Amino acid sequence: MPYKQVNPTVDYTVRSLCVKAYPLHKKGCPNLGKKAGCPPHCPTIEEVLDFSKPIYVVWNVFPIGEHSVRMLELHPHWSDRQCYCCLYWQPKARKQLKQEIVQALRGIVSSSALKVVPNPEGAGINVTATMESVGVQLEWPPKEWACQVALIGSPKKKCSKSTLNPI
Protein backbone atom coordinates (compact mmCIF):
# COMPACT_ATOMS: atom_id res chain seq x y z
CA MET A 1 0.00 0.00 0.00
CA PRO A 2 1.61 3.28 -1.02
CA TYR A 3 0.99 5.55 1.94
CA LYS A 4 3.35 6.96 4.54
CA GLN A 5 3.23 9.32 7.47
CA VAL A 6 4.57 12.68 6.38
CA ASN A 7 5.23 16.25 7.41
CA PRO A 8 3.71 17.92 4.35
CA THR A 9 5.59 20.80 2.78
CA VAL A 10 3.28 23.80 3.08
CA ASP A 11 3.94 26.37 0.37
CA TYR A 12 1.01 28.56 -0.58
CA THR A 13 2.77 29.77 -3.73
CA VAL A 14 1.88 26.42 -5.37
CA ARG A 15 -1.72 27.64 -5.51
CA SER A 16 -0.56 30.16 -8.11
CA LEU A 17 0.24 27.29 -10.50
CA CYS A 18 -3.49 27.17 -11.22
CA VAL A 19 -3.26 30.49 -13.07
CA LYS A 20 -0.26 29.53 -15.23
CA ALA A 21 -1.01 29.28 -18.92
CA TYR A 22 -0.69 25.94 -20.67
CA PRO A 23 -1.70 24.72 -24.16
CA LEU A 24 -5.29 25.72 -25.00
CA HIS A 25 -5.70 27.40 -21.58
CA LYS A 26 -4.00 30.77 -21.67
CA LYS A 27 -5.70 31.84 -18.40
CA GLY A 28 -4.69 28.67 -16.54
CA CYS A 29 -6.82 25.86 -15.22
CA PRO A 30 -10.48 26.07 -16.22
CA ASN A 31 -11.47 24.78 -12.74
CA LEU A 32 -9.94 27.81 -11.01
CA GLY A 33 -12.65 29.55 -9.04
CA LYS A 34 -15.28 27.06 -10.18
CA LYS A 35 -14.68 23.78 -8.33
CA ALA A 36 -14.98 23.62 -4.55
CA GLY A 37 -11.58 21.89 -4.26
CA CYS A 38 -9.79 24.58 -6.25
CA PRO A 39 -8.46 28.00 -5.29
CA PRO A 40 -9.63 30.46 -4.24
CA HIS A 41 -12.66 28.61 -2.77
CA CYS A 42 -10.86 25.70 -1.11
CA PRO A 43 -9.47 26.26 2.38
CA THR A 44 -5.76 26.08 3.11
CA ILE A 45 -4.36 22.84 4.48
CA GLU A 46 -3.88 24.32 7.94
CA GLU A 47 -7.58 25.18 8.03
CA VAL A 48 -8.47 21.58 7.14
CA LEU A 49 -6.04 19.24 8.94
CA ASP A 50 -4.76 19.19 12.51
CA PHE A 51 -0.96 19.38 12.19
CA SER A 52 -0.51 18.26 15.81
CA LYS A 53 -1.69 14.77 14.76
CA PRO A 54 -0.23 12.37 12.18
CA ILE A 55 -0.77 13.20 8.52
CA TYR A 56 -0.35 10.63 5.78
CA VAL A 57 0.32 10.93 2.09
CA VAL A 58 -1.28 8.34 -0.17
CA TRP A 59 -0.60 7.97 -3.88
CA ASN A 60 -0.95 5.80 -6.92
CA VAL A 61 1.42 5.32 -9.82
CA PHE A 62 -0.14 5.32 -13.28
CA PRO A 63 1.92 4.02 -16.25
CA ILE A 64 1.29 6.99 -18.50
CA GLY A 65 4.04 5.96 -20.93
CA GLU A 66 2.41 2.57 -21.56
CA HIS A 67 -0.96 4.30 -21.84
CA SER A 68 0.34 6.73 -24.48
CA VAL A 69 1.82 3.85 -26.52
CA ARG A 70 -1.54 2.05 -26.37
CA MET A 71 -3.33 5.24 -27.49
CA LEU A 72 -0.96 5.62 -30.43
CA GLU A 73 -1.62 2.01 -31.46
CA LEU A 74 -5.38 2.64 -31.29
CA HIS A 75 -5.13 6.07 -32.96
CA PRO A 76 -2.03 6.14 -35.21
CA HIS A 77 -2.93 9.63 -36.48
CA TRP A 78 -2.82 11.17 -32.98
CA SER A 79 -0.09 13.57 -31.88
CA ASP A 80 2.07 12.94 -28.82
CA ARG A 81 0.05 15.56 -26.94
CA GLN A 82 -3.20 13.73 -27.73
CA CYS A 83 -1.72 10.40 -26.57
CA TYR A 84 -0.79 11.93 -23.21
CA CYS A 85 -4.02 13.95 -22.83
CA CYS A 86 -5.31 13.80 -19.25
CA LEU A 87 -8.90 13.32 -20.43
CA TYR A 88 -8.01 9.77 -21.46
CA TRP A 89 -5.96 8.58 -18.49
CA GLN A 90 -6.94 10.57 -15.39
CA PRO A 91 -10.33 8.91 -14.77
CA LYS A 92 -8.67 5.48 -14.48
CA ALA A 93 -5.82 6.88 -12.40
CA ARG A 94 -8.24 8.66 -10.04
CA LYS A 95 -10.17 5.42 -9.58
CA GLN A 96 -6.91 3.74 -8.62
CA LEU A 97 -6.15 6.54 -6.15
CA LYS A 98 -9.57 6.11 -4.54
CA GLN A 99 -8.80 2.41 -4.07
CA GLU A 100 -5.46 3.30 -2.47
CA ILE A 101 -7.20 5.78 -0.15
CA VAL A 102 -9.65 3.08 0.99
CA GLN A 103 -6.73 0.71 1.70
CA ALA A 104 -4.83 3.42 3.57
CA LEU A 105 -7.86 4.31 5.70
CA ARG A 106 -8.12 0.64 6.69
CA GLY A 107 -4.47 0.59 7.70
CA ILE A 108 -4.25 3.86 9.61
CA VAL A 109 -5.03 3.49 13.28
CA SER A 110 -6.70 6.63 14.59
CA SER A 111 -8.81 7.47 17.60
CA SER A 112 -10.74 10.06 15.60
CA ALA A 113 -12.42 10.36 12.23
CA LEU A 114 -10.06 11.07 9.36
CA LYS A 115 -10.33 13.58 6.54
CA VAL A 116 -9.08 13.03 3.00
CA VAL A 117 -7.67 16.01 1.09
CA PRO A 118 -7.82 14.90 -2.56
CA ASN A 119 -6.35 18.13 -3.96
CA PRO A 120 -3.35 18.99 -1.78
CA GLU A 121 -1.92 21.53 -4.24
CA GLY A 122 -5.11 23.57 -4.08
CA ALA A 123 -4.82 23.57 -0.28
CA GLY A 124 -1.22 24.86 -0.44
CA ILE A 125 0.94 21.72 -0.37
CA ASN A 126 4.08 21.45 -2.47
CA VAL A 127 3.42 17.88 -3.60
CA THR A 128 6.82 17.44 -5.27
CA ALA A 129 8.71 18.32 -2.06
CA THR A 130 6.28 16.32 0.10
CA MET A 131 6.74 13.22 -2.03
CA GLU A 132 10.52 13.65 -2.05
CA SER A 133 10.41 13.63 1.75
CA VAL A 134 9.00 10.07 1.64
CA GLY A 135 11.45 8.92 -1.04
CA VAL A 136 9.25 9.28 -4.12
CA GLN A 137 10.68 11.34 -6.97
CA LEU A 138 7.93 12.68 -9.23
CA GLU A 139 8.53 12.84 -12.96
CA TRP A 140 7.93 16.35 -14.39
CA PRO A 141 6.58 16.37 -16.98
CA PRO A 142 5.33 12.80 -16.62
CA LYS A 143 6.45 10.69 -19.58
CA GLU A 144 6.71 7.16 -18.13
CA TRP A 145 4.54 7.33 -15.01
CA ALA A 146 2.32 9.82 -13.22
CA CYS A 147 1.17 10.01 -9.62
CA GLN A 148 -2.04 11.24 -8.08
CA VAL A 149 -1.59 12.28 -4.47
CA ALA A 150 -3.92 12.84 -1.52
CA LEU A 151 -3.41 13.60 2.17
CA ILE A 152 -5.18 11.97 5.09
CA GLY A 153 -5.29 13.35 8.61
CA SER A 154 -7.41 14.36 11.53
CA PRO A 155 -9.71 17.25 10.73
CA LYS A 156 -8.99 20.53 12.42
CA LYS A 157 -11.61 21.27 15.00
CA LYS A 158 -13.47 24.47 14.41
CA CYS A 159 -13.54 26.87 17.33
CA SER A 160 -16.80 28.34 18.43
CA LYS A 161 -17.04 31.50 20.48
CA SER A 162 -17.97 29.43 23.53
CA THR A 163 -14.72 27.42 23.35
CA LEU A 164 -12.36 30.36 22.93
CA ASN A 165 -10.42 31.39 26.01
CA PRO A 166 -10.42 35.15 26.64
CA ILE A 167 -7.04 36.77 26.99
N, C-alpha and C positions, 0 to 999 in steps of 0.2 A: 504494500500500500504506500503510494508516494505522498506522505504527509510527515511533517516534522514540526516540533516546537520551534518558535522563531521569535526574535526581537525585530519586528518589521522596521524597515527603513522609511521613516516618515519624511516626505519631501513634497511640500505642497506645490512646488513648481511643476511637478509632473502633470498636474491638472491642466496646465497650459498646452500640453501636447494635443489636447482635443481641438484646439483652434488652429493647429498647423495645417497648411494646405497639403494635399496629396492628390494624385491623379483623379480627375473628374470631381474633386471637392476642394475648390480653391478657398472656401471659407472654413475648412476643417470638417470634423465629423458631423454628419447630418443629425446625430442623436443629441448633440450639444444643446442643452436647454429644453429638450423635449422629453427624454426618458427620465424617470425618477432616479435611476442609478447613475446618472451622468451629471457633471457639473453644469450649472451652478446649483442645481436643486438637491443633489445628494449631500448628506452631511459629511464632515471630515471624519477620518478614522478614529480620532480621539473623542469625538462625540458619540461614536457607535460602540466601540469596544473598551472594556476595562483593562488598561495596560498594567494594572497591579496583579492581574491573573494571567495564566498561560494563554498564549496565542499560538495558533498553528497555521502553517501554510500547507495547502493541499493543491496538487497539480496533476495534470495529465500530460502525456507526450503524444502528439499526433504526428504520424509520418507524412508530412506534407510533400516531401520529395517523391515518395512512392505514389501519393495521390495525384500529383501533377503529371507523372509519367502515365498513369492510368487514364487521366483526362485527355492527354495528347493522343493516346491510342484510340480512345473513343471518338475524339474530335480532332483529326489530323490537321485541320485548317485553323485551329485555335492558336493564338499567340501565347507566349510564355506567361504574360500577365493574366490572360484568361484562365490558363491552367492552374494558376496559383490563387485565383479569385476566392476571397473569403466566403462568398455566397454559396460555394459548392463544398467547402470542407468544414466550416465552423459549426453548422448544426450537428454533425456527427461528433465533432470534438467536444462540443458543449455537453452533449449527452454522456460522453465518456467522463467528463469532469463531474457531472452530477452523480454518476455512479461512484467515483472516487470520494466525493463528499460524503455520500451515504456510508461508505466503508470507514472513512475517517471518523465520522460521528459515532459509529459503533465501537471504535477502538479508543476513543478519548474518554478517559474517566474524569467526570466533572460532577461537582455537588450542585451545580446550577444549570439552568437551561443555557444552551449555546446559540450563538448567532453566527450565521454565515454571511460573509461580505463577498459577493460574487464579482464585484468590480473594484478591486483594491486601488487601481490607478485613479479612478474617479474620486475615491475617498482620500487621496493624497499619499499613496504608498509608492515608493520607487521599487517596482517589481523586480527589475534587473538586479539591483543591489540586494534586495531581500532574498532572492533566489541564490545569488552568489554566496550569501552568508550560510546557506544550508548545503553548499557544494554543487549547485546546479547552475551551469553556465548557459544562459539563453543565447540562441542564435538570432542575430539581428543583421539584416532581415532574414527571416526564416526561409531556408532553402531545402533543408533535409528533414527538419522536424520543428514543430511549433508546440508551445505550451500554453494552456489556459491555467490561470492561477486564481485561487480564492483564499480568503482568510477565515478562520474559525476562532471564536473566543467568547468570553462571557460578555453579555451586553452591559454597557455602562448604565448604571441606575440613574434615572432622572431625578433631580432634586425638586421637591415641592417646597413652597414657602414654609410649610410647617416643619420640614426637616432641616432647614438651614439654621445654623447656630449664629446668633447675633455676635457682633464683634464688640 
